[in-house]
């Protein structure tokens, strides 16, 4: 089937929209640009749909390329038939194509290839025909000292080896067996209990599960246990099912060689087919589990990056530690470092009075509003210290505990060193922890996305694929929010559609040498920022207080004329951004009729709606509409919890079997998927995302193991009994 037609069917798109998306991708247009500024051509497909489309397009093109390669190889051998070509044309996966090629693929030395070299192929073919003949007598014709066949038994065994490999190379059989193992097979695990640390995999001690029911996170756990040599893992399939499938590919009714061929089938399955297919199925299960785990990173990362910034606040960042002391950095509302210090309120020094005096001095000197505490080593002691400190301050100060995952990676990176060459690694971390509260997106994009730590088994994932998907999430978030071209770091600019790290650095250099950009048109003067790059990036960049207010909106410069047409129609002036009528523009367009107005003005309907929404709130940050960070002024410990207590928490991580919720006791609690909703949900992500504020009830406590079990559905009808 034509790729465009197939994608149209699979994605539920019109053929016209499908062809448009393919053309736009082939022209080098970025996914954010296509999703935002080419809605008329795509049927208003969103960013996620186009990414799925792009992945599938690449796969289908690779599939077709491999089909052509295999067809050429088989043809060159003189083995191509109409049947083989039809099988290739009908193959829907690369695995199926490789199965078809398998009999023709040059093989390493095997028992079958040795037998063929001894001239035993005709004997094997005659047996496969299954017409009556005297096998022993026929085998005598193949005894040859020159070819190394000494007896009739050797000749017959060689023929059986050839038949066994022929059965193993049967593409349709392999497909059937693969599906049978996946749908009817079992996975078994055996734990090496003698090995130190085996308790980690205790639940897999005598594990036996239907393969089709095996959740992704278990597959990854089993793989890790096997890799660390704690588990022995095997797949099994009912022997009757397996043997029946194999035998029906070769056995004819009333065959004179029934018993011998059944023996050959058994040998082929046990020695050749099952070990190979077991590897293939394990790889397939792992690939699917990896994709699911990567999907969870994607699901968790976006809301983490899109957390609302804490604007117009002076923030004190505190990087907790024991022996080396807590590193302190104070930043202003623009992220500029005002002051740094090191204090020792934690063990073993316990210099609490000295630390209190130092931090009080910093807070009062710089009018600190919020303290941002990293959630790493010594967080509990640091949070206790901060909670006690702010009780007695003459000004109101709150604090928040932020995820510091990857802060040390940033601190030790070339980027961290370039940004703060005079700071040691720990002080850079303190700055990063403060900025993560101030503007999570701008700070988190500075580190390798794999180090952010939202998901599961990130180190077991195929790293290239993980990076590709997560960079797509970052790109989506950055372009959704928009970037101030006059203040953004090169790291942030490099994620803008159409830009790369080289052009981002050129933008920074240009503004250093020439001052702030006053219009988007000036961007064309930046070295290596050509027409195509400008087309892709211009709509996502913002210029605050520039020559044209439209440059501080998400309206693309190519649509500025459309803006003026729309404003003229309603007799409005963009210069007065505070005009109440501008805020009502979306409703005015709706009242007029989107399709009718679109036709009158010659503006595509989706673009018309987007323009109206942008003009209603020029310069807006869409993150401002999201729930604000949870700030605290006191704390609890796990020892203060009791079963039945109801409190408010923040979702920190969403995984396959539940969510982890921060309830301000230094240890996140787990809400199992069965405790999330009264309604049935297939996955926690259907109900919750990172950053959601939820009401939870404690239903289980293990203080020794620091495990907290929570319920959301059980807390819904309870009255809130906040511990804070």
C-alpha positions in Angstrom: 0.0 0.0 0.0 1.2 3.5 -0.7 2.7 5.1 2.4 0.5 8.2 2.3 -2.6 6.0 2.1 -1.5 3.8 4.9 -0.7 6.8 7.1 -4.0 8.3 6.3 -5.8 5.2 7.5 -3.7 4.6 10.5 -3.7 8.2 11.8 -7.4 9.0 10.8 -6.4 11.9 8.6 -7.6 12.8 5.1 -5.2 11.9 2.3 -4.8 15.6 1.5 -3.7 16.4 5.0 -1.4 13.4 5.1 0.3 14.4 1.9 0.7 18.0 3.2 2.4 16.8 6.4 4.8 14.6 4.5 5.7 17.5 2.2 6.2 19.9 5.1 8.5 17.4 6.9 10.4 16.7 3.7 10.9 20.4 3.2 12.7 20.6 6.6 9.9 22.2 8.5 10.1 21.6 12.3 7.3 19.8 14.1 6.4 22.8 16.4 6.2 25.1 13.3 3.9 22.7 11.4 1.7 22.2 14.4 1.4 25.9 15.2 1.5 27.7 11.9 0.3 25.3 9.2 -3.0 24.2 10.8 -4.9 24.7 7.5 -2.6 22.2 5.8 -2.7 19.6 8.5 -6.3 19.7 9.7 -5.0 21.3 13.0 -3.0 18.2 14.0 -1.2 18.9 17.3 2.5 18.5 18.1 2.1 15.0 19.5 0.2 13.7 16.5 2.7 15.0 14.1 5.6 13.4 16.1 3.8 10.1 16.0 3.2 10.7 12.3 6.9 11.4 11.7 8.0 8.3 13.6 5.7 6.1 11.7 6.7 7.7 8.3 10.3 7.0 9.1 9.5 3.4 10.0 7.4 2.7 6.8 10.1 4.3 4.7 12.8 2.1 6.3 10.5 -0.9 5.8 10.0 -0.2 2.1 13.8 0.3 1.7 14.5 -3.0 3.4 11.9 -4.8 1.2 13.6 -3.5 -1.9 17.0 -4.6 -0.6 15.8 -8.1 0.2 14.0 -8.4 -3.2 17.2 -7.4 -5.0 19.3 -9.9 -3.0 16.9 -12.7 -3.7 16.6 -11.8 -7.3 20.4 -11.7 -7.7 20.5 -15.3 -6.4 18.0 -16.3 -9.0 15.5 -17.4 -6.4 12.7 -14.7 -6.8 9.2 -16.0 -7.4 5.8 -14.4 -7.6 5.0 -16.0 -4.2 8.0 -14.6 -2.5 7.4 -11.1 -4.0 3.8 -11.2 -2.8 5.0 -12.1 0.7 7.4 -9.2 0.7 4.7 -6.8 -0.6 2.4 -8.0 2.2 4.9 -7.8 5.0 4.0 -5.1 7.6 7.0 -5.3 9.9 10.8 -5.5 9.3 10.8 -8.8 11.3 8.5 -10.3 8.7 10.8 -9.2 5.9 13.8 -10.7 7.7 11.8 -14.0 8.1 11.2 -14.1 4.3 14.8 -13.4 3.6 16.0 -16.0 6.2 16.2 -19.0 3.8 18.2 -17.0 1.3 20.5 -15.3 3.7 24.2 -16.4 3.6 24.6 -18.6 6.7 27.6 -19.4 8.9 28.5 -23.1 9.0 25.6 -25.2 10.3 24.8 -28.9 10.4 22.5 -28.3 7.4 25.1 -26.4 5.4 27.7 -29.2 6.0 25.1 -31.8 4.9 24.3 -29.8 1.7 28.0 -29.6 1.0 28.1 -33.4 1.2 25.5 -33.6 -1.6 22.6 -34.7 0.6 20.0 -32.0 -0.5 18.3 -34.4 -3.1 17.8 -37.0 -0.4 16.2 -34.4 1.9 14.0 -33.2 -0.9 12.8 -36.7 -1.6 11.9 -37.3 2.0 10.0 -34.1 2.1 7.9 -35.2 -0.9 6.7 -38.1 1.4 6.1 -40.6 -1.4 6.9 -44.2 -0.5 10.5 -45.4 -1.2 13.1 -47.5 0.5 15.0 -44.9 2.5 18.0 -47.2 3.5 18.5 -48.3 -0.1 18.2 -44.7 -1.4 20.7 -43.5 1.2 23.3 -46.0 -0.1 23.5 -43.8 -3.2 24.9 -41.0 -1.1 27.7 -42.8 0.6 30.9 -41.2 -0.7 34.4 -41.2 0.8 35.2 -38.1 -1.2 32.3 -36.2 0.3 32.8 -37.6 3.8 29.6 -39.7 4.0 30.6 -43.1 5.4 27.3 -44.8 6.2 23.6 -44.7 5.3 22.9 -43.5 8.9 25.2 -40.5 8.2 23.4 -39.8 5.0 19.9 -39.9 6.6 21.0 -37.8 9.5 22.4 -35.2 7.2 19.1 -35.1 5.2 17.2 -34.7 8.5 19.5 -31.8 9.4 18.7 -30.1 6.1 14.9 -30.6 6.7 15.2 -29.3 10.2 16.8 -26.0 9.0 14.3 -25.8 6.1 11.4 -26.0 8.7 13.2 -23.4 10.9 13.4 -21.0 7.9 9.7 -21.1 7.2 8.6 -17.5 7.5 4.8 -18.2 8.2 5.7 -20.8 10.8 8.0 -18.3 12.6 5.3 -15.7 12.6 2.7 -18.1 14.0 5.0 -19.4 16.7 6.0 -15.8 17.7 2.4 -14.9 18.1 1.6 -18.1 20.0 4.4 -17.4 22.5 3.3 -13.8 23.0 -0.4 -14.8 23.4 -0.2 -18.2 25.0 3.3 -18.5 26.5 4.7 -17.9 30.0 7.7 -16.2 31.4 9.5 -17.9 34.3 12.1 -16.5 36.7 14.4 -18.3 39.1 16.2 -16.2 41.8 19.7 -17.0 43.0 19.1 -16.6 46.7 22.7 -17.1 47.7 23.9 -14.0 45.9 24.3 -10.9 48.1 21.6 -8.4 47.5 19.1 -11.0 46.1 16.4 -9.6 48.4 15.9 -6.8 45.8 14.3 -9.3 43.5 12.5 -11.3 46.2 9.2 -11.1 44.4 10.6 -12.9 41.4 11.9 -15.8 43.5 9.5 -18.3 41.7 7.9 -16.0 39.3 5.6 -17.4 36.6 3.3 -15.1 34.5 1.4 -15.1 31.2 3.5 -13.1 28.8 0.5 -11.2 27.5 -0.4 -10.0 31.0 3.2 -9.0 31.9 3.2 -5.2 32.6 6.1 -3.1 31.2 7.7 -2.2 34.5 8.0 -5.9 35.4 9.7 -6.7 32.1 12.3 -4.0 32.8 12.7 -5.2 36.4 13.2 -8.8 35.2 15.7 -7.7 32.6 17.7 -5.8 35.2 17.7 -8.7 37.5 18.9 -11.0 34.7 21.6 -8.5 33.7 22.8 -8.3 37.3 22.9 -12.1 37.4 20.3 -12.5 40.1 17.6 -14.1 37.9 17.5 -16.9 35.4 14.7 -16.1 32.9 13.0 -18.3 30.3 9.9 -18.3 28.1 7.8 -21.4 27.7 5.0 -22.5 25.3 2.7 -25.5 25.7 4.6 -28.3 23.8 1.4 -29.7 22.2 0.6 -26.2 20.7 4.2 -25.7 19.6 4.6 -29.2 18.0 1.3 -29.1 16.3 2.2 -25.8 14.6 5.6 -27.1 13.5 4.3 -30.5 12.2 1.5 -29.0 10.1 4.0 -27.1 8.0 5.6 -30.3 6.6 3.6 -33.5 7.5 1.3 -34.8 4.9 -1.6 -37.1 5.6 -0.6 -40.8 5.8 3.0 -39.9 5.3 5.3 -43.0 5.1 7.9 -40.9 7.0 5.6 -39.6 9.8 7.6 -40.7 12.8 10.9 -39.6 11.3 9.6 -36.2 10.3 8.0 -35.7 13.8 11.4 -36.3 15.2 12.9 -33.8 12.8 10.2 -31.3 13.7 11.0 -31.7 17.4 14.7 -31.2 16.7 14.0 -28.2 14.6 11.8 -26.6 17.2 14.1 -27.3 20.2 17.5 -26.7 18.6 16.8 -24.0 16.0 13.4 -22.3 16.2 12.6 -21.8 19.9 16.0 -20.4 21.0 15.8 -17.9 18.1 12.2 -16.9 18.6 12.7 -16.7 22.4 15.4 -14.1 21.8 13.1 -12.3 19.3 10.1 -12.2 21.7 12.3 -11.1 24.6 13.6 -8.3 22.4 10.1 -7.4 21.3 8.9 -7.3 24.9 11.9 -5.2 25.9 11.3 -2.8 23.0 7.7 -2.3 24.0 8.5 -1.9 27.7 11.2 0.6 26.8 8.7 2.6 24.7 6.3 2.5 27.6 8.9 3.7 30.0 10.0 6.4 27.7 6.4 7.4 27.3 6.3 7.8 31.1 9.3 10.0 31.0 7.5 12.1 28.4 4.3 12.2 30.4 6.2 13.3 33.6 8.6 15.7 32.0 6.2 18.0 30.3 4.2 19.1 33.4 7.5 19.4 35.3 9.0 21.7 32.7 5.7 23.6 32.4 5.5 24.4 36.1 4.6 28.1 36.5 7.6 30.4 37.2 7.8 32.1 40.6 7.9 35.7 39.2 9.1 38.9 40.9 10.6 37.1 43.9 14.0 37.1 45.6 14.9 33.5 46.1 17.6 31.9 48.3 18.7 28.5 47.0 20.0 26.0 49.5 21.9 22.9 48.4 21.8 20.6 51.5 24.9 18.6 52.6 26.4 17.1 55.8 30.1 17.3 56.2 30.8 19.9 53.5 28.0 22.2 54.6 25.0 23.7 52.9 25.8 25.9 49.9 23.7 29.1 49.6 23.0 31.3 46.7 20.6 34.3 46.6 19.2 35.4 43.2 17.2 38.4 42.2 13.9 38.3 40.2 15.9 38.0 36.9 18.1 35.1 38.2 21.2 37.2 38.8 23.3 36.0 41.7 23.3 38.6 44.5 25.2 36.7 47.2 26.6 33.3 48.2 27.6 31.6 51.4 28.3 28.2 53.1 26.6 27.3 56.4 26.8 24.2 58.6 23.5 23.6 60.4 23.6 19.8 59.7 25.6 17.0 61.3 28.4 16.5 62.1 29.0 20.3 62.7 25.5 21.3 63.8 26.4 25.0 63.8 22.8 26.0 64.0 23.2 29.3 65.7 25.9 30.5 63.4 23.9 29.3 60.3 20.8 31.1 61.6 22.6 34.3 62.0 24.2 34.1 58.6 21.0 33.3 56.7 19.0 35.9 58.7 21.5 38.5 57.6 21.3 37.4 53.9 17.4 37.3 54.0 17.1 40.7 55.5 19.9 42.3 53.4 18.3 41.1 50.1 14.6 41.0 51.1 14.4 37.2 50.3 10.8 36.0 49.7 11.3 32.3 49.3 13.9 29.6 50.2 14.3 26.8 47.6 15.7 23.6 49.2 17.1 20.8 47.1 15.7 17.4 47.8 19.0 15.5 48.0 21.3 14.4 50.9 20.5 16.1 54.2 17.2 17.6 53.0 15.4 16.5 56.1 17.8 18.2 58.5 18.0 21.3 56.2 14.2 21.6 56.0 13.8 21.3 59.8 16.5 24.1 60.1 14.7 26.4 57.6 11.3 25.8 59.1 12.6 26.8 62.5 14.5 29.7 61.1 11.6 31.4 59.3 9.3 31.2 62.4 11.2 34.1 64.1 12.0 36.3 61.1 10.7 39.8 61.0 9.5 39.4 57.4 7.3 36.7 55.9 9.4 34.0 54.1 8.1 30.7 52.8 10.1 27.7 51.5 9.7 24.9 48.9 11.5 21.7 48.4 12.5 21.3 44.7 13.6 18.3 42.7 17.4 18.7 42.4 17.9 15.8 40.0 20.6 16.7 37.6 21.8 19.8 39.4 25.2 18.2 40.0 25.3 17.2 36.3 24.8 20.9 35.3 27.2 22.1 38.0 30.0 20.0 36.6 29.2 20.7 33.0 31.0 23.0 30.6 27.9 25.1 30.5 27.9 25.5 34.3 31.6 26.3 34.3 31.1 28.9 31.5 28.2 30.5 33.4 29.9 30.7 36.8 33.6 30.3 36.2 34.4 31.7 39.7 32.0 29.3 41.6 32.8 25.9 42.8 30.6 23.0 41.7 28.4 23.1 44.9 27.7 26.8 44.7 26.6 26.4 41.0 24.1 23.7 42.3 22.7 26.2 44.8 22.1 28.7 42.0 20.4 26.0 39.9 18.2 25.0 42.8 17.1 28.6 43.3 16.4 29.1 39.6 14.5 25.8 39.3 11.8 27.4 41.5 12.1 30.8 39.7 11.7 29.4 36.2 11.8 25.6 35.9 11.8 25.5 32.1 14.7 27.9 31.6 16.8 26.1 34.2 16.0 22.4 33.5 16.8 22.6 29.8 20.4 23.3 30.8 20.9 19.7 31.8 20.7 16.4 30.0 17.0 15.6 30.1 17.8 12.0 31.1 19.2 13.3 34.3 16.0 15.0 35.4 14.8 11.8 37.0 11.1 11.6 36.2 10.2 8.0 35.2 11.6 4.6 35.8 14.7 2.6 34.6 16.1 5.5 32.7 19.6 4.0 32.7 18.2 0.8 31.1 16.6 2.6 28.2 18.1 2.8 24.7 19.7 6.2 25.3 19.5 7.6 21.7 15.7 6.9 21.6 15.2 8.3 25.1 17.1 11.5 24.2 15.2 11.9 21.0 11.8 11.6 22.7 12.7 13.8 25.7 14.3 16.5 23.5 11.0 16.5 21.6 9.2 17.2 24.9 11.6 20.0 25.7 11.2 21.5 22.2 7.4 21.4 22.5 7.4 23.1 25.9 9.9 25.8 24.9 8.0 26.6 21.8 4.6 26.5 23.5 5.7 29.1 26.1 7.8 31.2 23.7 11.3 32.7 24.3 12.3 36.3 25.0 15.1 36.7 22.5 16.8 39.5 24.5 17.2 37.6 27.8 17.2 33.8 26.9 20.4 31.8 27.3 21.8 30.0 24.3 20.7 26.8 25.9 17.1 27.9 25.9 17.3 29.4 22.4 18.8 26.2 21.0 15.4 24.5 21.6 13.5 27.1 19.6 12.2 25.6 16.3 14.6 26.2 13.5 17.6 27.1 15.7 20.6 25.1 16.8 23.3 25.7 19.4 25.5 27.5 16.9 22.8 30.0 15.8 21.7 30.4 19.4 25.3 31.5 20.4 25.3 33.9 17.4 22.1 35.5 18.6 23.7 36.0 22.1 26.8 37.5 20.5 24.8 39.8 18.2 22.8 41.3 21.1 26.0 41.7 23.1 27.6 43.6 20.3 24.5 45.5 19.0 22.2 45.8 22.0 18.7 44.4 22.4 16.7 43.3 19.4 14.0 45.9 18.7 12.2 43.9 16.0 12.1 40.3 14.7 13.2 41.4 11.3 16.6 42.3 12.8 17.1 38.6 13.5 17.8 38.1 9.8 21.1 40.0 10.4 22.3 37.2 12.8 25.0 35.1 11.1 23.7 31.7 9.8 20.1 32.6 10.6 18.8 32.4 7.1 15.3 32.7 5.6 14.3 29.1 6.4 15.5 29.3 10.0 13.7 32.7 10.4 10.4 31.2 9.0 10.7 28.3 11.6 11.7 30.3 14.7 10.1 33.8 14.3 6.7 32.9 15.7 8.2 31.3 18.9 10.5 34.2 19.8 9.3 37.3 21.8 10.6 40.8 21.9 9.3 42.7 24.9 9.1 46.5 24.5 10.1 46.3 20.9 9.0 48.5 17.9 6.0 46.3 17.2 3.7 44.9 19.9 3.0 41.9 17.7 6.7 40.8 18.1 5.7 40.1 21.8 3.0 37.6 20.7 2.8 34.2 19.2 1.5 35.6 15.9 4.0 34.7 13.1 5.3 37.7 11.2 3.9 36.2 8.0 0.4 36.8 9.5 0.9 40.5 10.5 -1.0 41.7 7.5 -3.8 39.4 8.5 -3.8 40.9 12.0 -4.2 44.4 10.5 -7.1 43.2 8.4 -8.8 41.7 11.5 -8.3 44.9 13.5 -9.5 47.1 10.8 -12.6 45.0 10.5 -13.5 45.6 14.1 -12.0 49.1 14.1 -9.5 48.3 16.8 -5.9 49.5 17.4 -3.2 47.1 18.5 -1.1 50.0 19.9 -3.4 50.1 22.9 -2.7 46.6 24.3 -4.8 47.4 27.4 -7.9 48.2 25.3 -10.7 46.1 26.9 -12.1 45.4 23.4 -8.9 43.5 22.5 -9.4 41.1 25.4 -12.9 40.5 24.0 -11.6 39.8 20.4 -12.0 36.0 20.6 -15.7 36.4 21.5 -16.2 39.0 18.8 -14.7 36.7 16.2 -16.9 33.8 17.5 -20.0 36.0 17.4 -19.3 37.1 13.9 -18.8 33.5 12.8 -15.3 32.1 12.4 -15.9 30.5 8.9 -17.8 33.5 7.6 -15.1 36.0 8.9 -12.3 33.7 7.6 -13.8 33.9 4.1 -14.3 37.6 4.2 -10.8 38.4 5.3 -9.0 35.6 3.4 -7.5 34.2 6.6 -7.5 30.5 7.4 -10.0 29.7 10.2 -7.5 28.1 12.6 -5.1 31.0 12.1 -7.9 33.5 12.6 -8.8 31.9 16.0 -5.1 31.8 17.1 -4.6 35.5 16.1 -7.6 36.6 18.1 -6.4 34.7 21.2 -2.9 36.1 21.0 -4.2 39.7 20.6 -6.4 39.3 23.6 -3.4 38.7 25.8 -0.2 40.0 24.2 2.9 38.9 26.0 1.1 36.4 28.2 2.8 33.4 29.6 0.5 30.4 29.3 2.1 28.9 32.4 0.5 31.6 34.5 -2.8 29.9 34.2 -1.5 26.7 35.8 -1.4 25.9 39.6 1.3 27.8 41.4 4.2 26.1 43.2 3.3 24.9 46.7 5.1 27.0 49.3 5.4 26.0 52.9 6.1 27.5 56.3 6.2 24.4 58.5 6.8 20.7 58.2 6.0 17.2 59.4 8.1 14.1 59.7 7.1 10.5 58.8 6.9 9.8 62.5 4.1 12.3 62.8 1.9 10.5 60.4 -0.9 8.2 61.4 -3.1 5.8 59.3 -6.3 7.7 58.5 -4.7 11.1 58.3 -5.8 13.2 55.4 -3.6 15.8 53.8 -2.7 17.7 50.6 0.2 16.6 48.5 1.9 17.2 45.1 2.4 14.5 42.5 6.1 14.1 41.9 6.2 11.1 39.6 3.8 9.1 37.5 4.7 5.4 36.8 3.0 2.4 35.4 1.6 1.1 38.7 0.8 4.4 40.5 2.0 7.8 41.5 4.4 9.1 44.1 3.1 12.1 46.1 5.1 14.6 48.1 3.2 15.1 51.4 6.0 17.2 53.0 7.5 14.4 55.2 10.8 13.9 53.4 9.5 10.6 51.9 7.1 10.5 49.0 4.0 8.3 49.5 2.8 5.8 46.9 -0.8 5.9 45.6 -1.3 2.5 43.8 -3.3 2.7 40.6 -6.1 0.9 42.4 -6.3 3.8 44.9 -6.3 6.7 42.4 -9.9 6.8 41.2 -13.3 5.3 41.9 -13.7 4.9 38.1 -11.6 2.3 36.2 -8.4 3.6 34.7 -5.9 1.7 32.6 -3.0 3.9 33.6 -2.3 6.5 36.3 -1.5 9.1 33.6 -5.2 9.1 32.6 -6.0 10.8 35.9 -2.9 12.6 37.2 0.2 14.4 36.0 3.4 15.7 37.7 2.6 18.9 39.6 -1.0 18.1 40.4 -2.1 19.0 43.9 -4.1 16.2 45.4 -5.9 15.3 48.6 -4.6 12.0 50.0 -5.3 9.7 52.9 -2.7 7.6 54.7 -3.7 3.9 54.5 -0.4 2.2 55.3 2.9 3.1 57.2 6.2 1.3 57.5 8.4 3.8 59.3 11.4 1.5 59.4 11.4 1.0 55.6 10.2 4.6 55.1 7.2 3.4 53.0 3.9 5.4 53.0 0.8 4.0 51.3 -1.8 6.6 50.3 -5.2 6.7 48.7 -6.9 9.4 46.7 -10.3 7.9 46.1 -10.5 7.1 49.9 -9.8 10.7 50.7 -12.4 12.3 48.4 -15.2 12.2 51.0 -13.1 12.9 54.0 -12.8 16.3 55.6 -9.3 17.8 55.0 -7.1 17.6 58.1 -4.0 19.3 57.0 -0.8 18.7 58.9 0.7 22.0 57.8 
